[in-house]
Amino acid sequence: MKRELLHLEPVLQEKIWGGKRLRTVFGYDIPSDRTGECWAISGHSNGDCKVKNPAYAGETLGSLWKKHPELFGNLEGDSFPLLIKIIDAQDDLSIQVHPDDAYANVHENGSLGKTECWYVLDCDPGATIIIGHNAKTKEEMQQMIDENRWSELLREVPIQKGDFFQINPGCLHAIKGGTLILETQQSSDVTYRFYDYGRLADGKPRPLHIAQSLAVTTVPHAAEAPVQETVCKEDAKITHLVTCPYYAVYRMELNGSVTMDWAQPFVNVSILKGEGTLDGEPVKMGDHLVIPAGYGEMKLEGNLELIYSHI
């Protein structure tokens, strides 16, 4: 017997670098014109998504993970392991780096580290991101920091709509202004701020984490360029974006119908464009849902672009 799809209510978060495209593009009721993040599929305590299904009234994804582990294949772990965000960067984000699981466990009260990836939904002409650095040694990196040689240190690359980047722990990175991104990541909120352009928040500089950043940054930079493969299945074009120890991520473009067989412990689905149905249930741009464990065969119909992921 097939279980019902889990429909989620996104959590919207204001950021000093945020904008209003989460409203103008996706139609969300944002709290202000400085809304930077939509936590679309999240069981994290800093943004736990409410479950819309009447059968689970009052529950969140985080509480369902604990109360109904059978929905997620009885996986081990204290919390739902992945976190899907849509990020609207009207201005530049700070230069950041994430620790791996081992470092975060010791230094961040048992937290997970953070491996993440970005799919560029849209960006302004000439947009760029920061990914990596040009220092050959940590001593050279420290010297470049001391001398404020940021433009020489940081590796800035041009981007366009449809680009994809894998961001492993230890990789310096930053989303820059004019960019709309879907991010798939470990369910962790541990970020070390390396550089913030001297900006003020509430009249004060935001805290930096230079010592932690230097401790975890990979030197020299190790480029990661996942090999993508696209296959056609019925009326769908499916692109495998990445598989790493924490997640596998795919993009689907559907014009018509396709039958999928979901055998994973769970599958995250974010509808990026269009409208259609999943086993007859209407879905549209901006919807986010979880396909529960062992769902089995599903018929997808319509004109849809979506990103799906699983562990």
C-alpha positions in Angstrom: 0.0 0.0 0.0 1.4 3.4 -1.0 2.0 6.0 1.6 1.0 9.6 1.1 3.4 12.3 0.0 4.6 14.6 2.7 3.9 18.2 1.8 5.9 20.8 3.6 5.5 24.5 4.5 8.8 26.4 3.9 10.5 28.4 6.7 11.5 31.9 5.4 14.4 33.7 7.0 15.5 37.3 6.7 19.2 38.1 6.0 21.1 41.4 5.5 22.0 40.3 2.0 18.5 39.0 1.1 16.0 40.3 -1.4 12.4 39.8 -2.5 12.7 37.2 -5.3 11.3 34.5 -3.0 8.1 36.4 -3.4 8.3 37.7 -7.0 9.6 34.4 -8.4 8.0 31.7 -6.1 5.1 33.6 -4.7 6.0 33.0 -1.0 4.6 35.4 1.7 8.0 36.7 2.7 8.5 38.6 6.0 10.3 41.5 4.4 12.2 42.7 1.2 15.4 41.4 2.9 14.4 37.7 2.9 17.4 35.6 2.0 16.6 32.0 2.6 13.7 29.6 2.1 14.3 26.4 4.2 12.2 24.3 1.9 12.8 20.8 3.3 14.2 20.9 6.8 14.0 19.1 10.1 16.7 21.3 11.6 15.8 23.0 14.9 16.7 26.4 13.4 14.0 26.0 10.8 11.8 22.9 11.1 9.2 22.7 8.3 5.6 22.1 9.2 3.9 19.2 7.6 0.7 20.2 5.7 -0.9 16.8 5.5 -4.0 16.5 7.7 -3.0 13.1 8.8 0.0 14.7 10.5 -1.5 17.9 11.7 0.7 19.8 14.2 3.8 17.8 13.2 7.0 19.0 11.7 9.5 17.2 9.6 11.8 17.0 12.6 9.0 15.5 14.8 7.9 13.0 12.1 11.5 11.8 11.9 11.4 10.8 15.6 7.7 9.7 15.9 7.4 7.8 12.5 10.8 6.5 11.5 9.1 4.0 9.2 8.4 6.9 6.9 12.1 7.3 6.4 13.2 3.7 6.1 14.0 3.5 9.9 17.3 5.2 9.2 19.6 5.8 12.1 20.4 9.3 13.3 18.9 11.9 15.6 17.5 14.2 12.9 16.4 14.3 9.3 19.8 14.2 7.5 19.4 16.6 4.6 18.4 20.3 4.2 17.1 21.9 1.0 17.2 25.7 0.7 16.4 28.3 -1.9 18.8 31.3 -1.4 18.1 34.8 -2.8 21.3 36.8 -2.7 20.4 40.4 -3.5 23.9 41.4 -2.1 27.1 39.4 -1.5 27.2 36.8 1.2 30.2 36.6 3.5 33.1 34.5 2.5 32.6 31.2 4.4 34.0 27.8 5.0 32.4 24.7 6.6 34.0 22.0 8.8 33.7 18.3 8.2 31.9 16.0 10.5 35.0 15.1 12.6 35.9 18.8 13.3 32.3 19.9 14.0 31.7 16.9 16.3 34.7 18.0 18.5 34.4 21.8 18.3 30.6 22.4 17.7 29.0 20.3 20.5 28.5 17.2 18.4 27.1 18.9 15.4 27.4 17.5 11.8 29.8 19.2 9.4 28.4 20.7 6.2 28.8 19.4 2.7 26.6 21.3 0.2 26.0 21.9 -3.4 24.5 24.7 -5.5 22.2 24.7 -8.5 22.0 28.2 -10.1 18.3 28.9 -10.7 18.9 32.4 -12.1 21.5 35.1 -11.9 22.1 38.6 -13.2 24.3 39.2 -16.3 28.0 39.1 -15.2 27.3 37.4 -11.9 30.1 35.6 -10.1 30.7 33.4 -7.1 33.6 32.8 -4.8 34.8 29.2 -4.8 38.3 28.4 -3.5 41.4 30.4 -3.1 44.8 31.0 -4.6 47.1 30.4 -1.6 49.7 27.6 -1.8 50.2 27.2 1.9 48.5 28.3 5.1 51.4 30.6 5.9 50.8 32.4 2.5 47.1 32.5 3.3 47.7 34.1 6.7 50.0 36.7 5.1 47.5 37.6 2.4 44.8 38.0 5.1 47.2 40.2 7.2 47.9 42.4 4.2 44.2 42.6 3.1 45.0 41.0 -0.3 41.5 39.6 -0.5 41.0 40.0 -4.3 44.3 38.2 -4.8 43.5 35.5 -2.3 39.9 34.6 -3.3 39.0 32.7 -6.5 36.1 34.4 -8.2 34.4 32.6 -11.1 31.6 33.7 -13.5 28.3 31.8 -13.4 25.2 31.4 -15.5 21.8 29.9 -15.1 21.9 26.1 -14.8 25.5 25.9 -13.4 26.1 23.4 -10.6 28.8 23.4 -7.9 29.7 20.9 -5.2 31.1 22.6 -2.0 33.0 20.2 0.2 34.1 21.0 3.7 37.2 23.1 3.7 36.3 25.0 0.5 36.1 28.7 0.8 33.0 29.9 -0.9 30.4 32.7 -1.2 27.3 33.3 -3.2 27.4 36.9 -4.6 24.7 39.4 -5.3 22.2 38.9 -8.1 22.0 35.1 -7.7 19.1 32.7 -6.9 20.3 29.2 -5.9 18.8 25.9 -4.8 21.1 24.4 -2.2 21.2 20.8 -1.1 23.2 20.1 2.1 23.8 18.1 5.2 21.4 19.2 7.9 23.8 21.5 9.7 23.9 25.2 10.4 27.7 25.4 11.2 29.4 28.1 9.2 32.7 29.9 9.8 32.7 33.5 8.5 36.1 34.2 6.9 35.6 37.7 5.5 32.6 40.0 5.4 33.7 43.0 3.3 33.7 45.2 6.5 29.9 45.3 6.6 27.9 46.4 9.6 24.8 44.7 11.0 22.9 46.8 13.6 25.9 49.2 13.6 28.5 46.5 14.4 30.7 44.3 12.3 29.4 40.7 12.2 31.7 38.2 14.0 34.5 36.5 12.1 35.9 33.1 12.7 39.4 33.4 11.3 41.0 30.8 13.6 38.4 28.2 12.8 38.4 29.0 9.1 42.2 28.6 8.9 42.0 25.3 10.8 39.5 23.7 8.4 40.3 25.3 5.0 41.8 23.0 2.5 45.2 24.4 1.3 45.9 24.4 -1.6 42.4 24.6 -3.0 41.1 21.2 -4.3 38.7 21.8 -7.2 35.6 19.6 -7.3 33.8 19.3 -10.7 31.2 16.5 -10.6 30.7 14.7 -13.9 27.1 15.2 -15.0 25.1 12.7 -17.1 21.8 13.2 -18.8 19.4 10.4 -19.7 16.0 10.5 -21.4 13.2 8.4 -19.9 9.8 8.5 -21.5 8.9 12.3 -21.7 11.5 13.3 -19.1 15.1 14.4 -19.3 17.0 13.5 -16.1 20.4 14.9 -15.3 22.5 13.4 -12.5 24.2 16.4 -10.9 26.3 14.7 -8.1 26.6 11.8 -5.8 28.7 12.1 -2.6 28.7 10.3 0.7 25.8 12.4 2.0 23.4 12.9 -1.0 22.7 12.3 -4.6 21.0 15.1 -6.6 19.1 15.1 -9.9 17.3 17.6 -12.1 14.3 16.5 -14.1 12.7 18.3 -17.0 9.3 16.8 -17.8 7.0 17.6 -20.7 4.3 14.9 -20.7 4.5 11.9 -18.4 7.1 9.6 -16.8 6.9 6.6 -14.4 9.5 6.5 -11.6 10.1 3.7 -9.1 11.1 5.2 -5.8 12.9 2.6 -3.7 15.0 5.0 -1.5 14.4 5.6 2.3 13.0 9.0 1.3 13.3 11.4 -1.7 13.2 15.2 -1.5 11.4 17.0 -4.4 11.4 20.7 -5.1 9.2 22.0 -8.0 11.2 24.8 -9.7 8.9 25.5 -12.7 5.5 24.7 -14.1 2.7 22.5 -12.8 1.5 19.0 -13.0 0.7 16.0 -10.9 2.4 13.3 -8.9 0.2 10.2 -8.9 -2.7 12.6 -9.4 -1.8 15.0 -6.7 -1.5 18.6 -8.1 1.9 20.2 -7.7 3.2 23.6 -8.9 6.3 25.8 -8.9 7.4 26.5 -5.3 6.1 23.3 -3.8 8.4 21.0 -1.8 7.6 17.5 -0.6 9.1 14.3 0.6 8.4 10.9 -0.9 8.4 8.4 2.0 10.2 5.1 2.2 9.5 2.4 -0.3 6.9 4.5 -2.1 7.4 2.5 -5.2 6.0 3.3 -8.6 4.8 6.9 -9.3 3.4 8.6 -12.4 4.5 12.2 -12.9 2.6 14.2 -15.4 2.7 17.8 -16.7 5.2 20.4 -17.7 7.6 20.5 -14.8 11.2 21.3 -13.8 12.2 19.8 -10.5 15.2 18.9 -8.4 15.1 15.7 -6.4 17.6 14.2 -3.9 18.1 11.4 -1.6 20.8 9.9 0.6 
